[in-house]
Amino acid sequence: MEAATSHSSSTAFAALIWWVVPVVLVSLAIGYVLWTSKFKDKFDNETNRSVNKFHLFQQTLRDPNSEH
């Protein structure tokens, strides 16, 4: 009788794992998508600002008498 109980509990545990793991992974994926979509504009703006500042810095190093 003990073997049947052990088998049914291990089956129940395996079934639980097969449901819990995908649910957790899908939840994390949805959370990541929401997080990135919420903060994407902020990071894009900061990147563009940094690139623009770098271009201005490069222009200060160029020779003002050159034709480029």
Biopython code that builds the backbone (N, CA, C, O; Angstrom):
import numpy as np
from Bio.PDB.StructureBuilder import StructureBuilder

atoms = [
    (1, "MET", "N", (0.828, -1.190, 0.000)),
    (1, "MET", "CA", (0.000, 0.000, 0.000)),
    (1, "MET", "C", (0.872, 1.253, 0.000)),
    (1, "MET", "O", (0.507, 2.276, -0.580)),
    (2, "GLU", "N", (2.016, 1.163, 0.651)),
    (2, "GLU", "CA", (2.888, 2.305, 0.735)),
    (2, "GLU", "C", (3.459, 2.680, -0.633)),
    (2, "GLU", "O", (3.657, 3.864, -0.908)),
    (3, "ALA", "N", (3.722, 1.715, -1.480)),
    (3, "ALA", "CA", (4.276, 1.972, -2.804)),
    (3, "ALA", "C", (3.279, 2.739, -3.657)),
    (3, "ALA", "O", (3.672, 3.619, -4.423)),
    (4, "ALA", "N", (2.008, 2.424, -3.540)),
    (4, "ALA", "CA", (0.995, 3.120, -4.325)),
    (4, "ALA", "C", (0.887, 4.577, -3.886)),
    (4, "ALA", "O", (0.707, 5.462, -4.723)),
    (5, "THR", "N", (0.994, 4.828, -2.616)),
    (5, "THR", "CA", (0.934, 6.195, -2.104)),
    (5, "THR", "C", (2.151, 6.985, -2.572)),
    (5, "THR", "O", (2.029, 8.149, -2.954)),
    (6, "SER", "N", (3.312, 6.359, -2.542)),
    (6, "SER", "CA", (4.533, 7.021, -2.984)),
    (6, "SER", "C", (4.462, 7.350, -4.467)),
    (6, "SER", "O", (4.884, 8.424, -4.897)),
    (7, "HIS", "N", (3.931, 6.430, -5.232)),
    (7, "HIS", "CA", (3.822, 6.631, -6.673)),
    (7, "HIS", "C", (2.839, 7.763, -6.991)),
    (7, "HIS", "O", (3.113, 8.594, -7.857)),
    (8, "SER", "N", (1.719, 7.798, -6.308)),
    (8, "SER", "CA", (0.729, 8.839, -6.586)),
    (8, "SER", "C", (1.219, 10.212, -6.145)),
    (8, "SER", "O", (0.907, 11.213, -6.789)),
    (9, "SER", "N", (1.987, 10.274, -5.052)),
    (9, "SER", "CA", (2.502, 11.576, -4.618)),
    (9, "SER", "C", (3.598, 12.065, -5.559)),
    (9, "SER", "O", (3.692, 13.265, -5.817)),
    (10, "SER", "N", (4.430, 11.156, -6.077)),
    (10, "SER", "CA", (5.457, 11.582, -7.021)),
    (10, "SER", "C", (4.828, 12.005, -8.347)),
    (10, "SER", "O", (5.330, 12.912, -9.011)),
    (11, "THR", "N", (3.731, 11.351, -8.734)),
    (11, "THR", "CA", (3.019, 11.743, -9.945)),
    (11, "THR", "C", (2.384, 13.118, -9.761)),
    (11, "THR", "O", (2.422, 13.957, -10.661)),
    (12, "ALA", "N", (1.808, 13.333, -8.596)),
    (12, "ALA", "CA", (1.202, 14.633, -8.313)),
    (12, "ALA", "C", (2.271, 15.730, -8.282)),
    (12, "ALA", "O", (2.040, 16.836, -8.772)),
    (13, "PHE", "N", (3.424, 15.431, -7.716)),
    (13, "PHE", "CA", (4.511, 16.400, -7.674)),
    (13, "PHE", "C", (5.021, 16.710, -9.081)),
    (13, "PHE", "O", (5.287, 17.868, -9.402)),
    (14, "ALA", "N", (5.158, 15.684, -9.917)),
    (14, "ALA", "CA", (5.599, 15.893, -11.299)),
    (14, "ALA", "C", (4.580, 16.739, -12.066)),
    (14, "ALA", "O", (4.955, 17.618, -12.840)),
    (15, "ALA", "N", (3.309, 16.473, -11.850)),
    (15, "ALA", "CA", (2.273, 17.252, -12.514)),
    (15, "ALA", "C", (2.316, 18.709, -12.047)),
    (15, "ALA", "O", (2.134, 19.630, -12.842)),
    (16, "LEU", "N", (2.557, 18.902, -10.769)),
    (16, "LEU", "CA", (2.656, 20.253, -10.234)),
    (16, "LEU", "C", (3.824, 21.004, -10.876)),
    (16, "LEU", "O", (3.689, 22.168, -11.253)),
    (17, "ILE", "N", (4.961, 20.333, -10.997)),
    (17, "ILE", "CA", (6.135, 20.953, -11.611)),
    (17, "ILE", "C", (5.839, 21.318, -13.059)),
    (17, "ILE", "O", (6.215, 22.398, -13.515)),
    (18, "TRP", "N", (5.168, 20.426, -13.789)),
    (18, "TRP", "CA", (4.869, 20.679, -15.202)),
    (18, "TRP", "C", (3.878, 21.824, -15.381)),
    (18, "TRP", "O", (3.770, 22.376, -16.476)),
    (19, "TRP", "N", (3.160, 22.187, -14.337)),
    (19, "TRP", "CA", (2.271, 23.351, -14.413)),
    (19, "TRP", "C", (2.918, 24.608, -13.850)),
    (19, "TRP", "O", (2.735, 25.696, -14.396)),
    (20, "VAL", "N", (3.663, 24.470, -12.776)),
    (20, "VAL", "CA", (4.226, 25.644, -12.104)),
    (20, "VAL", "C", (5.349, 26.276, -12.938)),
    (20, "VAL", "O", (5.383, 27.496, -13.096)),
    (21, "VAL", "N", (6.246, 25.477, -13.460)),
    (21, "VAL", "CA", (7.386, 26.017, -14.197)),
    (21, "VAL", "C", (6.943, 26.836, -15.413)),
    (21, "VAL", "O", (7.396, 27.971, -15.560)),
    (22, "PRO", "N", (6.083, 26.317, -16.283)),
    (22, "PRO", "CA", (5.658, 27.148, -17.426)),
    (22, "PRO", "C", (4.901, 28.408, -17.006)),
    (22, "PRO", "O", (5.064, 29.463, -17.618)),
    (23, "VAL", "N", (4.077, 28.300, -15.967)),
    (23, "VAL", "CA", (3.332, 29.481, -15.519)),
    (23, "VAL", "C", (4.295, 30.551, -15.015)),
    (23, "VAL", "O", (4.114, 31.733, -15.306)),
    (24, "VAL", "N", (5.304, 30.153, -14.271)),
    (24, "VAL", "CA", (6.288, 31.114, -13.760)),
    (24, "VAL", "C", (7.068, 31.731, -14.919)),
    (24, "VAL", "O", (7.290, 32.942, -14.942)),
    (25, "LEU", "N", (7.483, 30.908, -15.875)),
    (25, "LEU", "CA", (8.247, 31.425, -17.009)),
    (25, "LEU", "C", (7.423, 32.387, -17.867)),
    (25, "LEU", "O", (7.933, 33.417, -18.307)),
    (26, "VAL", "N", (6.178, 32.061, -18.101)),
    (26, "VAL", "CA", (5.308, 32.954, -18.883)),
    (26, "VAL", "C", (5.091, 34.258, -18.120)),
    (26, "VAL", "O", (5.096, 35.333, -18.720)),
    (27, "SER", "N", (4.903, 34.174, -16.818)),
    (27, "SER", "CA", (4.726, 35.385, -16.007)),
    (27, "SER", "C", (5.967, 36.270, -16.064)),
    (27, "SER", "O", (5.855, 37.489, -16.192)),
    (28, "LEU", "N", (7.136, 35.670, -15.970)),
    (28, "LEU", "CA", (8.372, 36.440, -16.059)),
    (28, "LEU", "C", (8.534, 37.067, -17.445)),
    (28, "LEU", "O", (8.976, 38.210, -17.559)),
    (29, "ALA", "N", (8.183, 36.336, -18.481)),
    (29, "ALA", "CA", (8.285, 36.877, -19.836)),
    (29, "ALA", "C", (7.349, 38.068, -20.025)),
    (29, "ALA", "O", (7.737, 39.077, -20.613)),
    (30, "ILE", "N", (6.143, 37.953, -19.537)),
    (30, "ILE", "CA", (5.179, 39.065, -19.645)),
    (30, "ILE", "C", (5.679, 40.267, -18.849)),
    (30, "ILE", "O", (5.597, 41.403, -19.316)),
    (31, "GLY", "N", (6.192, 40.019, -17.659)),
    (31, "GLY", "CA", (6.748, 41.101, -16.851)),
    (31, "GLY", "C", (7.914, 41.785, -17.538)),
    (31, "GLY", "O", (8.027, 43.010, -17.483)),
    (32, "TYR", "N", (8.787, 41.020, -18.185)),
    (32, "TYR", "CA", (9.926, 41.597, -18.908)),
    (32, "TYR", "C", (9.446, 42.460, -20.065)),
    (32, "TYR", "O", (9.961, 43.558, -20.274)),
    (33, "VAL", "N", (8.471, 41.976, -20.815)),
    (33, "VAL", "CA", (7.948, 42.736, -21.954)),
    (33, "VAL", "C", (7.322, 44.043, -21.468)),
    (33, "VAL", "O", (7.546, 45.097, -22.063)),
    (34, "LEU", "N", (6.554, 43.981, -20.411)),
    (34, "LEU", "CA", (5.940, 45.199, -19.870)),
    (34, "LEU", "C", (6.991, 46.173, -19.356)),
    (34, "LEU", "O", (6.881, 47.379, -19.575)),
    (35, "TRP", "N", (8.006, 45.660, -18.674)),
    (35, "TRP", "CA", (9.068, 46.505, -18.126)),
    (35, "TRP", "C", (9.838, 47.188, -19.246)),
    (35, "TRP", "O", (10.097, 48.390, -19.174)),
    (36, "THR", "N", (10.208, 46.434, -20.286)),
    (36, "THR", "CA", (10.979, 47.027, -21.372)),
    (36, "THR", "C", (10.135, 48.021, -22.163)),
    (36, "THR", "O", (10.647, 49.052, -22.599)),
    (37, "SER", "N", (8.856, 47.728, -22.355)),
    (37, "SER", "CA", (8.025, 48.672, -23.110)),
    (37, "SER", "C", (7.790, 49.961, -22.317)),
    (37, "SER", "O", (7.639, 51.033, -22.902)),
    (38, "LYS", "N", (7.762, 49.855, -21.012)),
    (38, "LYS", "CA", (7.539, 51.035, -20.175)),
    (38, "LYS", "C", (8.767, 51.941, -20.160)),
    (38, "LYS", "O", (8.630, 53.164, -20.195)),
    (39, "PHE", "N", (9.961, 51.360, -20.108)),
    (39, "PHE", "CA", (11.186, 52.138, -19.970)),
    (39, "PHE", "C", (11.937, 52.338, -21.276)),
    (39, "PHE", "O", (12.986, 52.981, -21.279)),
    (40, "LYS", "N", (11.433, 51.806, -22.394)),
    (40, "LYS", "CA", (12.148, 51.902, -23.661)),
    (40, "LYS", "C", (12.344, 53.348, -24.087)),
    (40, "LYS", "O", (13.449, 53.722, -24.483)),
    (41, "ASP", "N", (11.310, 54.168, -24.019)),
    (41, "ASP", "CA", (11.417, 55.560, -24.441)),
    (41, "ASP", "C", (12.447, 56.323, -23.603)),
    (41, "ASP", "O", (13.202, 57.138, -24.131)),
    (42, "LYS", "N", (12.473, 56.056, -22.310)),
    (42, "LYS", "CA", (13.428, 56.738, -21.435)),
    (42, "LYS", "C", (14.852, 56.408, -21.845)),
    (42, "LYS", "O", (15.690, 57.305, -21.943)),
    (43, "PHE", "N", (15.140, 55.128, -22.087)),
    (43, "PHE", "CA", (16.489, 54.723, -22.462)),
    (43, "PHE", "C", (16.846, 55.237, -23.854)),
    (43, "PHE", "O", (17.993, 55.620, -24.086)),
    (44, "ASP", "N", (15.889, 55.254, -24.789)),
    (44, "ASP", "CA", (16.152, 55.776, -26.128)),
    (44, "ASP", "C", (16.496, 57.264, -26.061)),
    (44, "ASP", "O", (17.424, 57.719, -26.729)),
    (45, "ASN", "N", (15.755, 58.012, -25.263)),
    (45, "ASN", "CA", (16.028, 59.442, -25.132)),
    (45, "ASN", "C", (17.409, 59.690, -24.548)),
    (45, "ASN", "O", (18.125, 60.575, -25.015)),
    (46, "GLU", "N", (17.790, 58.930, -23.542)),
    (46, "GLU", "CA", (19.108, 59.103, -22.936)),
    (46, "GLU", "C", (20.207, 58.738, -23.923)),
    (46, "GLU", "O", (21.253, 59.386, -23.958)),
    (47, "THR", "N", (19.973, 57.701, -24.726)),
    (47, "THR", "CA", (20.965, 57.303, -25.722)),
    (47, "THR", "C", (21.125, 58.385, -26.775)),
    (47, "THR", "O", (22.247, 58.748, -27.127)),
    (48, "ASN", "N", (20.011, 58.905, -27.281)),
    (48, "ASN", "CA", (20.085, 59.971, -28.285)),
    (48, "ASN", "C", (20.773, 61.211, -27.719)),
    (48, "ASN", "O", (21.549, 61.867, -28.413)),
    (49, "ARG", "N", (20.490, 61.523, -26.475)),
    (49, "ARG", "CA", (21.121, 62.681, -25.845)),
    (49, "ARG", "C", (22.634, 62.468, -25.747)),
    (49, "ARG", "O", (23.408, 63.393, -25.993)),
    (50, "SER", "N", (23.051, 61.267, -25.392)),
    (50, "SER", "CA", (24.476, 60.975, -25.282)),
    (50, "SER", "C", (25.155, 61.033, -26.646)),
    (50, "SER", "O", (26.258, 61.565, -26.770)),
    (51, "VAL", "N", (24.502, 60.488, -27.667)),
    (51, "VAL", "CA", (25.072, 60.513, -29.014)),
    (51, "VAL", "C", (25.200, 61.946, -29.511)),
    (51, "VAL", "O", (26.215, 62.309, -30.105)),
    (52, "ASN", "N", (24.175, 62.763, -29.271)),
    (52, "ASN", "CA", (24.230, 64.163, -29.692)),
    (52, "ASN", "C", (25.352, 64.912, -28.989)),
    (52, "ASN", "O", (26.044, 65.718, -29.612)),
    (53, "LYS", "N", (25.538, 64.656, -27.704)),
    (53, "LYS", "CA", (26.627, 65.302, -26.972)),
    (53, "LYS", "C", (27.981, 64.862, -27.518)),
    (53, "LYS", "O", (28.912, 65.664, -27.596)),
    (54, "PHE", "N", (28.093, 63.597, -27.895)),
    (54, "PHE", "CA", (29.348, 63.094, -28.448)),
    (54, "PHE", "C", (29.637, 63.756, -29.797)),
    (54, "PHE", "O", (30.782, 64.107, -30.083)),
    (55, "HIS", "N", (28.615, 63.924, -30.615)),
    (55, "HIS", "CA", (28.805, 64.587, -31.901)),
    (55, "HIS", "C", (29.240, 66.044, -31.705)),
    (55, "HIS", "O", (30.107, 66.538, -32.426)),
    (56, "LEU", "N", (28.648, 66.716, -30.747)),
    (56, "LEU", "CA", (29.071, 68.082, -30.451)),
    (56, "LEU", "C", (30.528, 68.122, -29.989)),
    (56, "LEU", "O", (31.285, 69.016, -30.366)),
    (57, "PHE", "N", (30.906, 67.151, -29.177)),
    (57, "PHE", "CA", (32.287, 67.061, -28.717)),
    (57, "PHE", "C", (33.224, 66.830, -29.895)),
    (57, "PHE", "O", (34.286, 67.448, -29.968)),
    (58, "GLN", "N", (32.846, 65.955, -30.810)),
    (58, "GLN", "CA", (33.679, 65.706, -31.991)),
    (58, "GLN", "C", (33.834, 66.974, -32.833)),
    (58, "GLN", "O", (34.914, 67.245, -33.359)),
    (59, "GLN", "N", (32.769, 67.736, -32.957)),
    (59, "GLN", "CA", (32.834, 68.957, -33.758)),
    (59, "GLN", "C", (33.782, 69.983, -33.142)),
    (59, "GLN", "O", (34.414, 70.749, -33.868)),
    (60, "THR", "N", (33.889, 70.007, -31.832)),
    (60, "THR", "CA", (34.806, 70.955, -31.199)),
    (60, "THR", "C", (36.259, 70.582, -31.474)),
    (60, "THR", "O", (37.135, 71.444, -31.407)),
    (61, "LEU", "N", (36.533, 69.319, -31.782)),
    (61, "LEU", "CA", (37.903, 68.885, -32.058)),
    (61, "LEU", "C", (38.297, 69.096, -33.521)),
    (61, "LEU", "O", (39.483, 69.061, -33.847)),
    (62, "ARG", "N", (37.348, 69.309, -34.383)),
    (62, "ARG", "CA", (37.647, 69.501, -35.808)),
    (62, "ARG", "C", (38.238, 70.877, -36.046)),
    (62, "ARG", "O", (37.952, 71.840, -35.335)),
    (63, "ASP", "N", (39.063, 70.933, -37.060)),
    (63, "ASP", "CA", (39.685, 72.206, -37.442)),
    (63, "ASP", "C", (38.639, 73.092, -38.118)),
    (63, "ASP", "O", (38.061, 72.683, -39.125)),
    (64, "PRO", "N", (38.382, 74.274, -37.604)),
    (64, "PRO", "CA", (37.347, 75.135, -38.202)),
    (64, "PRO", "C", (37.699, 75.608, -39.622)),
    (64, "PRO", "O", (36.817, 76.056, -40.354)),
    (65, "ASN", "N", (38.994, 75.512, -40.025)),
    (65, "ASN", "CA", (39.408, 75.941, -41.353)),
    (65, "ASN", "C", (39.285, 74.849, -42.392)),
    (65, "ASN", "O", (39.420, 75.114, -43.586)),
    (66, "SER", "N", (39.032, 73.621, -41.960)),
    (66, "SER", "CA", (38.896, 72.529, -42.927)),
    (66, "SER", "C", (37.545, 72.624, -43.630)),
    (66, "SER", "O", (36.610, 73.239, -43.118)),
    (67, "GLU", "N", (37.453, 72.004, -44.817)),
    (67, "GLU", "CA", (36.228, 72.094, -45.609)),
    (67, "GLU", "C", (35.199, 71.064, -45.219)),
    (67, "GLU", "O", (34.093, 71.093, -45.759)),
    (68, "HIS", "N", (35.495, 70.159, -44.318)),
    (68, "HIS", "CA", (34.537, 69.095, -43.932)),
    (68, "HIS", "C", (33.654, 69.541, -42.837)),
    (68, "HIS", "O", (32.794, 68.783, -42.389)),
]
sb = StructureBuilder()
sb.init_structure("model")
sb.init_model(0)
sb.init_chain("A")
sb.init_seg("    ")
for serial, (resi, resn, name, xyz) in enumerate(atoms, 1):
    if name == "N":
        sb.init_residue(resn, " ", resi, " ")
    sb.init_atom(name, np.array(xyz, "f"), 0.0, 1.0, " ", f" {name:<3s}", serial, name[0])
structure = sb.get_structure()
